C-alpha cells in the first residue's frame, strides 16, 4: 500500500476540521466503549443525576425535590 500524498492528507484534515462535532456525551460514550473503562459508568450516571437535580432545583419542581432529602 502506498502512502497518501501530502495534498490528500491536508484535504482529509480540512474536511475533518469542517465536519460537525459529535458532542460531549457521544464522545464520552465512545471513549468508554473503546477503552473498556466500564467502571466509569456509575460515576457518569451519578453525575448525570446530580446535574438533573440541580437543573430541577430552580424550577417549579423544587418543593417536591426537597421532600426526597
N, CA, C and O atoms as a Tripos MOL2 file, in Angstrom:
@<TRIPOS>MOLECULE
protein
  276   275    69     0     0
PROTEIN
NO_CHARGES

@<TRIPOS>ATOM
      1 N           0.8400   -1.1700    0.0000 N.3       1 UNK1
      2 CA          0.0000    0.0000    0.0000 C.3       1 UNK1
      3 C           0.8830    1.2300    0.0000 C.2       1 UNK1
      4 O           1.9030    1.2820    0.6870 O.2       1 UNK1
      5 N           0.4830    2.2020   -0.7680 N.am      2 UNK2
      6 CA          1.2860    3.4100   -0.8620 C.3       2 UNK2
      7 C           0.8280    4.4470    0.1580 C.2       2 UNK2
      8 O          -0.3240    4.4610    0.5920 O.2       2 UNK2
      9 N           1.7410    5.2860    0.5120 N.am      3 UNK3
     10 CA          1.4880    6.3710    1.4650 C.3       3 UNK3
     11 C           0.6870    7.4670    0.7630 C.2       3 UNK3
     12 O           1.0080    7.8120   -0.3740 O.2       3 UNK3
     13 N          -0.3570    8.0340    1.4100 N.am      4 UNK4
     14 CA         -1.1240    9.0950    0.7520 C.3       4 UNK4
     15 C          -0.2570   10.3400    0.5450 C.2       4 UNK4
     16 O           0.6670   10.6140    1.3110 O.2       4 UNK4
     17 N          -0.5800   11.0650   -0.4920 N.am      5 UNK5
     18 CA          0.1830   12.2680   -0.8040 C.3       5 UNK5
     19 C          -0.1110   13.3570    0.2200 C.2       5 UNK5
     20 O          -1.1540   13.3160    0.8730 O.2       5 UNK5
     21 N           0.7860   14.3310    0.3750 N.am      6 UNK6
     22 CA          0.5450   15.4230    1.3320 C.3       6 UNK6
     23 C          -0.7380   16.1990    1.0330 C.2       6 UNK6
     24 O          -1.4130   16.6610    1.9530 O.2       6 UNK6
     25 N          -1.0780   16.3440   -0.2610 N.am      7 UNK7
     26 CA         -2.3090   17.0520   -0.6080 C.3       7 UNK7
     27 C          -3.5300   16.2810   -0.1100 C.2       7 UNK7
     28 O          -4.4930   16.8720    0.3770 O.2       7 UNK7
     29 N          -3.4770   14.9630   -0.2370 N.am      8 UNK8
     30 CA         -4.5950   14.1200    0.2100 C.3       8 UNK8
     31 C          -4.7420   14.2030    1.7230 C.2       8 UNK8
     32 O          -5.8530   14.3070    2.2420 O.2       8 UNK8
     33 N          -3.6090   14.1570    2.4310 N.am      9 UNK9
     34 CA         -3.6650   14.2410    3.8900 C.3       9 UNK9
     35 C          -4.1890   15.5930    4.3500 C.2       9 UNK9
     36 O          -4.9660   15.6530    5.3030 O.2       9 UNK9
     37 N          -3.7850   16.6790    3.6990 N.am     10 UNK10
     38 CA         -4.2490   18.0030    4.1150 C.3      10 UNK10
     39 C          -5.7290   18.1820    3.8060 C.2      10 UNK10
     40 O          -6.4450   18.8300    4.5700 O.2      10 UNK10
     41 N          -6.1980   17.6160    2.6930 N.am     11 UNK11
     42 CA         -7.6280   17.7290    2.3910 C.3      11 UNK11
     43 C          -8.4440   16.8830    3.3670 C.2      11 UNK11
     44 O          -9.5500   17.2790    3.7380 O.2      11 UNK11
     45 N          -7.9300   15.7360    3.7890 N.am     12 UNK12
     46 CA         -8.6060   14.9350    4.8070 C.3      12 UNK12
     47 C          -8.6940   15.7030    6.1180 C.2      12 UNK12
     48 O          -9.7220   15.6900    6.7950 O.2      12 UNK12
     49 N          -7.6060   16.3660    6.4630 N.am     13 UNK13
     50 CA         -7.5740   17.1510    7.6960 C.3      13 UNK13
     51 C          -8.5700   18.2990    7.6360 C.2      13 UNK13
     52 O          -9.2890   18.5580    8.6010 O.2      13 UNK13
     53 N          -8.6090   18.9830    6.5040 N.am     14 UNK14
     54 CA         -9.5260   20.1100    6.3430 C.3      14 UNK14
     55 C         -10.9820   19.6510    6.3900 C.2      14 UNK14
     56 O         -11.8160   20.2960    7.0250 O.2      14 UNK14
     57 N         -11.2840   18.5590    5.7310 N.am     15 UNK15
     58 CA        -12.6670   18.0700    5.7490 C.3      15 UNK15
     59 C         -13.0610   17.5930    7.1450 C.2      15 UNK15
     60 O         -14.2090   17.7640    7.5560 O.2      15 UNK15
     61 N         -12.1390   17.0070    7.8600 N.am     16 UNK16
     62 CA        -12.4190   16.5720    9.2310 C.3      16 UNK16
     63 C         -12.6170   17.7700   10.1490 C.2      16 UNK16
     64 O         -13.4670   17.7370   11.0390 O.2      16 UNK16
     65 N         -11.8360   18.8310    9.9370 N.am     17 UNK17
     66 CA        -11.9470   20.0320   10.7650 C.3      17 UNK17
     67 C         -13.2610   20.7600   10.5120 C.2      17 UNK17
     68 O         -13.7990   21.3880   11.4240 O.2      17 UNK17
     69 N         -13.7820   20.6860    9.3020 N.am     18 UNK18
     70 CA        -15.0250   21.3660    8.9700 C.3      18 UNK18
     71 C         -16.2530   20.5540    9.3630 C.2      18 UNK18
     72 O         -17.3580   21.0950    9.4160 O.2      18 UNK18
     73 N         -16.0790   19.2780    9.6380 N.am     19 UNK19
     74 CA        -17.2390   18.4550    9.9910 C.3      19 UNK19
     75 C         -17.7390   18.8270   11.3800 C.2      19 UNK19
     76 O         -17.0200   19.4220   12.1820 O.2      19 UNK19
     77 N         -18.9600   18.4700   11.6370 N.am     20 UNK20
     78 CA        -19.5990   18.8090   12.9000 C.3      20 UNK20
     79 C         -19.1210   17.8970   14.0250 C.2      20 UNK20
     80 O         -18.9070   16.7020   13.8180 O.2      20 UNK20
     81 N         -18.9560   18.4640   15.2060 N.am     21 UNK21
     82 CA        -18.5170   17.7060   16.3710 C.3      21 UNK21
     83 C         -19.6500   16.8010   16.8550 C.2      21 UNK21
     84 O         -20.8080   17.2180   16.8450 O.2      21 UNK21
     85 N         -19.3410   15.5680   17.2800 N.am     22 UNK22
     86 CA        -20.4020   14.6490   17.7000 C.3      22 UNK22
     87 C         -21.0240   15.0050   19.0450 C.2      22 UNK22
     88 O         -22.1110   14.5130   19.3510 O.2      22 UNK22
     89 N         -20.3930   15.8230   19.8440 N.am     23 UNK23
     90 CA        -20.9340   16.1940   21.1380 C.3      23 UNK23
     91 C         -20.2000   15.4930   22.2630 C.2      23 UNK23
     92 O         -19.5900   14.4400   22.0740 O.2      23 UNK23
     93 N         -20.2700   16.0940   23.4240 N.am     24 UNK24
     94 CA        -19.5170   15.6010   24.5710 C.3      24 UNK24
     95 C         -20.0250   14.2390   25.0200 C.2      24 UNK24
     96 O         -19.2310   13.3330   25.2730 O.2      24 UNK24
     97 N         -21.3260   14.0890   25.1190 N.am     25 UNK25
     98 CA        -21.8820   12.8290   25.6080 C.3      25 UNK25
     99 C         -21.5630   11.6740   24.6670 C.2      25 UNK25
    100 O         -21.2030   10.5870   25.1190 O.2      25 UNK25
    101 N         -21.6910   11.9000   23.3770 N.am     26 UNK26
    102 CA        -21.4030   10.8470   22.4080 C.3      26 UNK26
    103 C         -19.9150   10.4840   22.4310 C.2      26 UNK26
    104 O         -19.5590    9.3100   22.3280 O.2      26 UNK26
    105 N         -19.0440   11.4970   22.5660 N.am     27 UNK27
    106 CA        -17.6110   11.2150   22.6420 C.3      27 UNK27
    107 C         -17.2700   10.4460   23.9140 C.2      27 UNK27
    108 O         -16.4210    9.5550   23.8970 O.2      27 UNK27
    109 N         -17.9330   10.7900   25.0160 N.am     28 UNK28
    110 CA        -17.6900   10.0960   26.2800 C.3      28 UNK28
    111 C         -18.1210    8.6430   26.2030 C.2      28 UNK28
    112 O         -17.4120    7.7580   26.6830 O.2      28 UNK28
    113 N         -19.2690    8.3910   25.6060 N.am     29 UNK29
    114 CA        -19.7350    7.0080   25.4430 C.3      29 UNK29
    115 C         -18.7860    6.2360   24.5280 C.2      29 UNK29
    116 O         -18.4660    5.0790   24.7990 O.2      29 UNK29
    117 N         -18.3440    6.8650   23.4620 N.am     30 UNK30
    118 CA        -17.3980    6.2030   22.5550 C.3      30 UNK30
    119 C         -16.0820    5.9010   23.2580 C.2      30 UNK30
    120 O         -15.4870    4.8460   23.0330 O.2      30 UNK30
    121 N         -15.6220    6.8170   24.1080 N.am     31 UNK31
    122 CA        -14.3910    6.5860   24.8620 C.3      31 UNK31
    123 C         -14.5340    5.3910   25.7970 C.2      31 UNK31
    124 O         -13.6540    4.5330   25.8580 O.2      31 UNK31
    125 N         -15.6580    5.3420   26.5310 N.am     32 UNK32
    126 CA        -15.8780    4.2370   27.4790 C.3      32 UNK32
    127 C         -15.9650    2.9070   26.7300 C.2      32 UNK32
    128 O         -15.4160    1.9050   27.1890 O.2      32 UNK32
    129 N         -16.6420    2.8850   25.5950 N.am     33 UNK33
    130 CA        -16.7700    1.6440   24.8220 C.3      33 UNK33
    131 C         -15.4390    1.2170   24.2110 C.2      33 UNK33
    132 O         -15.1000    0.0340   24.2100 O.2      33 UNK33
    133 N         -14.6940    2.1810   23.6940 N.am     34 UNK34
    134 CA        -13.4360    1.8590   23.0200 C.3      34 UNK34
    135 C         -12.3560    1.4200   24.0000 C.2      34 UNK34
    136 O         -11.6240    0.4660   23.7380 O.2      34 UNK34
    137 N         -12.2580    2.1160   25.1250 N.am     35 UNK35
    138 CA        -11.1750    1.8190   26.0750 C.3      35 UNK35
    139 C         -11.5810    0.7920   27.1280 C.2      35 UNK35
    140 O         -10.7660    0.4140   27.9690 O.2      35 UNK35
    141 N         -12.8240    0.3410   27.0880 N.am     36 UNK36
    142 CA        -13.3320   -0.6850   28.0140 C.3      36 UNK36
    143 C         -13.1980   -0.2590   29.4780 C.2      36 UNK36
    144 O         -12.8620   -1.0690   30.3420 O.2      36 UNK36
    145 N         -13.4610    1.0030   29.7380 N.am     37 UNK37
    146 CA        -13.4130    1.5210   31.1090 C.3      37 UNK37
    147 C         -14.8400    1.5770   31.6710 C.2      37 UNK37
    148 O         -15.3940    2.6510   31.9030 O.2      37 UNK37
    149 N         -15.4070    0.4080   31.8770 N.am     38 UNK38
    150 CA        -16.7950    0.3170   32.3230 C.3      38 UNK38
    151 C         -16.9830    0.7810   33.7490 C.2      38 UNK38
    152 O         -18.1110    1.0490   34.1610 O.2      38 UNK38
    153 N         -15.9080    0.8850   34.5160 N.am     39 UNK39
    154 CA        -16.0350    1.3610   35.8890 C.3      39 UNK39
    155 C         -16.4200    2.8400   35.9270 C.2      39 UNK39
    156 O         -16.8300    3.3380   36.9750 O.2      39 UNK39
    157 N         -16.2960    3.5480   34.8040 N.am     40 UNK40
    158 CA        -16.6960    4.9520   34.7530 C.3      40 UNK40
    159 C         -18.2150    5.1210   34.6560 C.2      40 UNK40
    160 O         -18.7320    6.1930   34.9670 O.2      40 UNK40
    161 N         -18.9230    4.0960   34.2370 N.am     41 UNK41
    162 CA        -20.3670    4.2080   34.0180 C.3      41 UNK41
    163 C         -21.1300    4.6400   35.2780 C.2      41 UNK41
    164 O         -21.9460    5.5570   35.1800 O.2      41 UNK41
    165 N         -20.9120    4.0330   36.4570 N.am     42 UNK42
    166 CA        -21.6550    4.5020   37.6410 C.3      42 UNK42
    167 C         -21.3330    5.9450   38.0210 C.2      42 UNK42
    168 O         -22.2050    6.6710   38.4980 O.2      42 UNK42
    169 N         -20.0990    6.3580   37.8150 N.am     43 UNK43
    170 CA        -19.7200    7.7360   38.1140 C.3      43 UNK43
    171 C         -20.4470    8.6930   37.1780 C.2      43 UNK43
    172 O         -20.9640    9.7220   37.6140 O.2      43 UNK43
    173 N         -20.4860    8.3540   35.8980 N.am     44 UNK44
    174 CA        -21.1640    9.2070   34.9260 C.3      44 UNK44
    175 C         -22.6660    9.2720   35.1750 C.2      44 UNK44
    176 O         -23.2770   10.3290   35.0250 O.2      44 UNK44
    177 N         -23.2540    8.1560   35.5500 N.am     45 UNK45
    178 CA        -24.6910    8.1410   35.8510 C.3      45 UNK45
    179 C         -24.9860    8.9970   37.0730 C.2      45 UNK45
    180 O         -25.9660    9.7420   37.0830 O.2      45 UNK45
    181 N         -24.1510    8.9000   38.1070 N.am     46 UNK46
    182 CA        -24.3410    9.7180   39.3070 C.3      46 UNK46
    183 C         -24.1980   11.2010   38.9780 C.2      46 UNK46
    184 O         -24.9860   12.0140   39.4610 O.2      46 UNK46
    185 N         -23.2180   11.5640   38.1750 N.am     47 UNK47
    186 CA        -23.0500   12.9680   37.7800 C.3      47 UNK47
    187 C         -24.2410   13.4590   36.9670 C.2      47 UNK47
    188 O         -24.6740   14.6010   37.1240 O.2      47 UNK47
    189 N         -24.7660   12.6110   36.1100 N.am     48 UNK48
    190 CA        -25.9350   12.9730   35.3200 C.3      48 UNK48
    191 C         -27.1490   13.2140   36.2210 C.2      48 UNK48
    192 O         -27.8820   14.1850   36.0320 O.2      48 UNK48
    193 N         -27.3590   12.3340   37.1960 N.am     49 UNK49
    194 CA        -28.4880   12.5050   38.1140 C.3      49 UNK49
    195 C         -28.3380   13.7580   38.9670 C.2      49 UNK49
    196 O         -29.3180   14.4610   39.2160 O.2      49 UNK49
    197 N         -27.1300   14.0400   39.4120 N.am     50 UNK50
    198 CA        -26.9010   15.2610   40.1970 C.3      50 UNK50
    199 C         -27.1550   16.4910   39.3310 C.2      50 UNK50
    200 O         -27.7400   17.4690   39.7970 O.2      50 UNK50
    201 N         -26.7240   16.4470   38.0890 N.am     51 UNK51
    202 CA        -26.9810   17.5590   37.1730 C.3      51 UNK51
    203 C         -28.4600   17.7830   36.9430 C.2      51 UNK51
    204 O         -28.9170   18.9250   36.8830 O.2      51 UNK51
    205 N         -29.2100   16.7020   36.8130 N.am     52 UNK52
    206 CA        -30.6610   16.8260   36.6280 C.3      52 UNK52
    207 C         -31.2930   17.4330   37.8700 C.2      52 UNK52
    208 O         -32.1760   18.2840   37.7640 O.2      52 UNK52
    209 N         -30.8490   17.0020   39.0490 N.am     53 UNK53
    210 CA        -31.3880   17.5690   40.2870 C.3      53 UNK53
    211 C         -31.0720   19.0530   40.4080 C.2      53 UNK53
    212 O         -31.9160   19.8310   40.8530 O.2      53 UNK53
    213 N         -29.8860   19.4470   40.0230 N.am     54 UNK54
    214 CA        -29.5190   20.8700   40.0820 C.3      54 UNK54
    215 C         -30.3770   21.6750   39.1190 C.2      54 UNK54
    216 O         -30.8230   22.7730   39.4540 O.2      54 UNK54
    217 N         -30.6110   21.1450   37.9360 N.am     55 UNK55
    218 CA        -31.4440   21.8630   36.9710 C.3      55 UNK55
    219 C         -32.8850   21.9740   37.4650 C.2      55 UNK55
    220 O         -33.5280   23.0020   37.2560 O.2      55 UNK55
    221 N         -33.3920   20.9440   38.1070 N.am     56 UNK56
    222 CA        -34.7720   20.9690   38.5880 C.3      56 UNK56
    223 C         -34.9430   21.8020   39.8480 C.2      56 UNK56
    224 O         -36.0560   22.2160   40.1720 O.2      56 UNK56
    225 N         -33.8430   22.0540   40.5640 N.am     57 UNK57
    226 CA        -33.9640   22.7960   41.8190 C.3      57 UNK57
    227 C         -34.3550   24.2520   41.5810 C.2      57 UNK57
    228 O         -34.8580   24.9050   42.4950 O.2      57 UNK57
    229 N         -34.1390   24.7650   40.3960 N.am     58 UNK58
    230 CA        -34.5300   26.1300   40.0860 C.3      58 UNK58
    231 C         -35.8840   26.2050   39.4100 C.2      58 UNK58
    232 O         -36.2790   27.2720   38.9410 O.2      58 UNK58
    233 N         -36.5880   25.1150   39.3500 N.am     59 UNK59
    234 CA        -37.8730   25.1090   38.6490 C.3      59 UNK59
    235 C         -39.0240   24.9630   39.6330 C.2      59 UNK59
    236 O         -38.8420   25.0430   40.8480 O.2      59 UNK59
    237 N         -40.1880   24.7510   39.0900 N.am     60 UNK60
    238 CA        -41.3950   24.5900   39.8980 C.3      60 UNK60
    239 C         -41.3670   23.2830   40.6980 C.2      60 UNK60
    240 O         -42.1140   23.1330   41.6650 O.2      60 UNK60
    241 N         -40.5090   22.3370   40.2960 N.am     61 UNK61
    242 CA        -40.4430   21.0360   40.9660 C.3      61 UNK61
    243 C         -39.5960   21.0730   42.2350 C.2      61 UNK61
    244 O         -39.4840   20.0540   42.9170 O.2      61 UNK61
    245 N         -38.9990   22.2120   42.5710 N.am     62 UNK62
    246 CA        -38.1020   22.3050   43.7190 C.3      62 UNK62
    247 C         -38.7490   21.8640   45.0330 C.2      62 UNK62
    248 O         -38.1210   21.1050   45.7710 O.2      62 UNK62
    249 N         -39.9680   22.2960   45.3670 N.am     63 UNK63
    250 CA        -40.5500   21.8430   46.6460 C.3      63 UNK63
    251 C         -40.7150   20.3300   46.7420 C.2      63 UNK63
    252 O         -40.6440   19.7610   47.8320 O.2      63 UNK63
    253 N         -40.9340   19.6870   45.6140 N.am     64 UNK64
    254 CA        -41.0800   18.2330   45.6220 C.3      64 UNK64
    255 C         -39.7390   17.5270   45.7840 C.2      64 UNK64
    256 O         -39.6760   16.4270   46.3330 O.2      64 UNK64
    257 N         -38.6670   18.1550   45.3070 N.am     65 UNK65
    258 CA        -37.3350   17.5710   45.4660 C.3      65 UNK65
    259 C         -36.8700   17.6410   46.9020 C.2      65 UNK65
    260 O         -36.1920   16.7310   47.3800 O.2      65 UNK65
    261 N         -37.2250   18.7120   47.6030 N.am     66 UNK66
    262 CA        -36.7780   18.8560   48.9800 C.3      66 UNK66
    263 C         -37.3720   17.7690   49.8790 C.2      66 UNK66
    264 O         -36.7600   17.4040   50.8830 O.2      66 UNK66
    265 N         -38.5350   17.2560   49.5410 N.am     67 UNK67
    266 CA        -39.1330   16.1950   50.3510 C.3      67 UNK67
    267 C         -38.3870   14.8700   50.1960 C.2      67 UNK67
    268 O         -38.5040   13.9880   51.0470 O.2      67 UNK67
    269 N         -37.6220   14.7290   49.1140 N.am     68 UNK68
    270 CA        -36.8690   13.4910   48.9100 C.3      68 UNK68
    271 C         -35.6790   13.4060   49.8630 C.2      68 UNK68
    272 O         -35.2380   12.3110   50.2120 O.2      68 UNK68
    273 N         -35.1690   14.5380   50.2750 N.am     69 UNK69
    274 CA        -33.9820   14.5470   51.1230 C.3      69 UNK69
    275 C         -34.3650   14.9670   52.4980 C.2      69 UNK69
    276 O         -33.5110   15.0440   53.3810 O.2      69 UNK69
@<TRIPOS>BOND
     1     1     2 1
     2     2     3 1
     3     3     4 2
     4     3     5 am
     5     5     6 1
     6     6     7 1
     7     7     8 2
     8     7     9 am
     9     9    10 1
    10    10    11 1
    11    11    12 2
    12    11    13 am
    13    13    14 1
    14    14    15 1
    15    15    16 2
    16    15    17 am
    17    17    18 1
    18    18    19 1
    19    19    20 2
    20    19    21 am
    21    21    22 1
    22    22    23 1
    23    23    24 2
    24    23    25 am
    25    25    26 1
    26    26    27 1
    27    27    28 2
    28    27    29 am
    29    29    30 1
    30    30    31 1
    31    31    32 2
    32    31    33 am
    33    33    34 1
    34    34    35 1
    35    35    36 2
    36    35    37 am
    37    37    38 1
    38    38    39 1
    39    39    40 2
    40    39    41 am
    41    41    42 1
    42    42    43 1
    43    43    44 2
    44    43    45 am
    45    45    46 1
    46    46    47 1
    47    47    48 2
    48    47    49 am
    49    49    50 1
    50    50    51 1
    51    51    52 2
    52    51    53 am
    53    53    54 1
    54    54    55 1
    55    55    56 2
    56    55    57 am
    57    57    58 1
    58    58    59 1
    59    59    60 2
    60    59    61 am
    61    61    62 1
    62    62    63 1
    63    63    64 2
    64    63    65 am
    65    65    66 1
    66    66    67 1
    67    67    68 2
    68    67    69 am
    69    69    70 1
    70    70    71 1
    71    71    72 2
    72    71    73 am
    73    73    74 1
    74    74    75 1
    75    75    76 2
    76    75    77 am
    77    77    78 1
    78    78    79 1
    79    79    80 2
    80    79    81 am
    81    81    82 1
    82    82    83 1
    83    83    84 2
    84    83    85 am
    85    85    86 1
    86    86    87 1
    87    87    88 2
    88    87    89 am
    89    89    90 1
    90    90    91 1
    91    91    92 2
    92    91    93 am
    93    93    94 1
    94    94    95 1
    95    95    96 2
    96    95    97 am
    97    97    98 1
    98    98    99 1
    99    99   100 2
   100    99   101 am
   101   101   102 1
   102   102   103 1
   103   103   104 2
   104   103   105 am
   105   105   106 1
   106   106   107 1
   107   107   108 2
   108   107   109 am
   109   109   110 1
   110   110   111 1
   111   111   112 2
   112   111   113 am
   113   113   114 1
   114   114   115 1
   115   115   116 2
   116   115   117 am
   117   117   118 1
   118   118   119 1
   119   119   120 2
   120   119   121 am
   121   121   122 1
   122   122   123 1
   123   123   124 2
   124   123   125 am
   125   125   126 1
   126   126   127 1
   127   127   128 2
   128   127   129 am
   129   129   130 1
   130   130   131 1
   131   131   132 2
   132   131   133 am
   133   133   134 1
   134   134   135 1
   135   135   136 2
   136   135   137 am
   137   137   138 1
   138   138   139 1
   139   139   140 2
   140   139   141 am
   141   141   142 1
   142   142   143 1
   143   143   144 2
   144   143   145 am
   145   145   146 1
   146   146   147 1
   147   147   148 2
   148   147   149 am
   149   149   150 1
   150   150   151 1
   151   151   152 2
   152   151   153 am
   153   153   154 1
   154   154   155 1
   155   155   156 2
   156   155   157 am
   157   157   158 1
   158   158   159 1
   159   159   160 2
   160   159   161 am
   161   161   162 1
   162   162   163 1
   163   163   164 2
   164   163   165 am
   165   165   166 1
   166   166   167 1
   167   167   168 2
   168   167   169 am
   169   169   170 1
   170   170   171 1
   171   171   172 2
   172   171   173 am
   173   173   174 1
   174   174   175 1
   175   175   176 2
   176   175   177 am
   177   177   178 1
   178   178   179 1
   179   179   180 2
   180   179   181 am
   181   181   182 1
   182   182   183 1
   183   183   184 2
   184   183   185 am
   185   185   186 1
   186   186   187 1
   187   187   188 2
   188   187   189 am
   189   189   190 1
   190   190   191 1
   191   191   192 2
   192   191   193 am
   193   193   194 1
   194   194   195 1
   195   195   196 2
   196   195   197 am
   197   197   198 1
   198   198   199 1
   199   199   200 2
   200   199   201 am
   201   201   202 1
   202   202   203 1
   203   203   204 2
   204   203   205 am
   205   205   206 1
   206   206   207 1
   207   207   208 2
   208   207   209 am
   209   209   210 1
   210   210   211 1
   211   211   212 2
   212   211   213 am
   213   213   214 1
   214   214   215 1
   215   215   216 2
   216   215   217 am
   217   217   218 1
   218   218   219 1
   219   219   220 2
   220   219   221 am
   221   221   222 1
   222   222   223 1
   223   223   224 2
   224   223   225 am
   225   225   226 1
   226   226   227 1
   227   227   228 2
   228   227   229 am
   229   229   230 1
   230   230   231 1
   231   231   232 2
   232   231   233 am
   233   233   234 1
   234   234   235 1
   235   235   236 2
   236   235   237 am
   237   237   238 1
   238   238   239 1
   239   239   240 2
   240   239   241 am
   241   241   242 1
   242   242   243 1
   243   243   244 2
   244   243   245 am
   245   245   246 1
   246   246   247 1
   247   247   248 2
   248   247   249 am
   249   249   250 1
   250   250   251 1
   251   251   252 2
   252   251   253 am
   253   253   254 1
   254   254   255 1
   255   255   256 2
   256   255   257 am
   257   257   258 1
   258   258   259 1
   259   259   260 2
   260   259   261 am
   261   261   262 1
   262   262   263 1
   263   263   264 2
   264   263   265 am
   265   265   266 1
   266   266   267 1
   267   267   268 2
   268   267   269 am
   269   269   270 1
   270   270   271 1
   271   271   272 2
   272   271   273 am
   273   273   274 1
   274   274   275 1
   275   275   276 2
@<TRIPOS>SUBSTRUCTURE
     1 UNK1         2 RESIDUE 1 A UNK
     2 UNK2         6 RESIDUE 1 A UNK
     3 UNK3        10 RESIDUE 1 A UNK
     4 UNK4        14 RESIDUE 1 A UNK
     5 UNK5        18 RESIDUE 1 A UNK
     6 UNK6        22 RESIDUE 1 A UNK
     7 UNK7        26 RESIDUE 1 A UNK
     8 UNK8        30 RESIDUE 1 A UNK
     9 UNK9        34 RESIDUE 1 A UNK
    10 UNK10       38 RESIDUE 1 A UNK
    11 UNK11       42 RESIDUE 1 A UNK
    12 UNK12       46 RESIDUE 1 A UNK
    13 UNK13       50 RESIDUE 1 A UNK
    14 UNK14       54 RESIDUE 1 A UNK
    15 UNK15       58 RESIDUE 1 A UNK
    16 UNK16       62 RESIDUE 1 A UNK
    17 UNK17       66 RESIDUE 1 A UNK
    18 UNK18       70 RESIDUE 1 A UNK
    19 UNK19       74 RESIDUE 1 A UNK
    20 UNK20       78 RESIDUE 1 A UNK
    21 UNK21       82 RESIDUE 1 A UNK
    22 UNK22       86 RESIDUE 1 A UNK
    23 UNK23       90 RESIDUE 1 A UNK
    24 UNK24       94 RESIDUE 1 A UNK
    25 UNK25       98 RESIDUE 1 A UNK
    26 UNK26      102 RESIDUE 1 A UNK
    27 UNK27      106 RESIDUE 1 A UNK
    28 UNK28      110 RESIDUE 1 A UNK
    29 UNK29      114 RESIDUE 1 A UNK
    30 UNK30      118 RESIDUE 1 A UNK
    31 UNK31      122 RESIDUE 1 A UNK
    32 UNK32      126 RESIDUE 1 A UNK
    33 UNK33      130 RESIDUE 1 A UNK
    34 UNK34      134 RESIDUE 1 A UNK
    35 UNK35      138 RESIDUE 1 A UNK
    36 UNK36      142 RESIDUE 1 A UNK
    37 UNK37      146 RESIDUE 1 A UNK
    38 UNK38      150 RESIDUE 1 A UNK
    39 UNK39      154 RESIDUE 1 A UNK
    40 UNK40      158 RESIDUE 1 A UNK
    41 UNK41      162 RESIDUE 1 A UNK
    42 UNK42      166 RESIDUE 1 A UNK
    43 UNK43      170 RESIDUE 1 A UNK
    44 UNK44      174 RESIDUE 1 A UNK
    45 UNK45      178 RESIDUE 1 A UNK
    46 UNK46      182 RESIDUE 1 A UNK
    47 UNK47      186 RESIDUE 1 A UNK
    48 UNK48      190 RESIDUE 1 A UNK
    49 UNK49      194 RESIDUE 1 A UNK
    50 UNK50      198 RESIDUE 1 A UNK
    51 UNK51      202 RESIDUE 1 A UNK
    52 UNK52      206 RESIDUE 1 A UNK
    53 UNK53      210 RESIDUE 1 A UNK
    54 UNK54      214 RESIDUE 1 A UNK
    55 UNK55      218 RESIDUE 1 A UNK
    56 UNK56      222 RESIDUE 1 A UNK
    57 UNK57      226 RESIDUE 1 A UNK
    58 UNK58      230 RESIDUE 1 A UNK
    59 UNK59      234 RESIDUE 1 A UNK
    60 UNK60      238 RESIDUE 1 A UNK
    61 UNK61      242 RESIDUE 1 A UNK
    62 UNK62      246 RESIDUE 1 A UNK
    63 UNK63      250 RESIDUE 1 A UNK
    64 UNK64      254 RESIDUE 1 A UNK
    65 UNK65      258 RESIDUE 1 A UNK
    66 UNK66      262 RESIDUE 1 A UNK
    67 UNK67      266 RESIDUE 1 A UNK
    68 UNK68      270 RESIDUE 1 A UNK
    69 UNK69      274 RESIDUE 1 A UNK
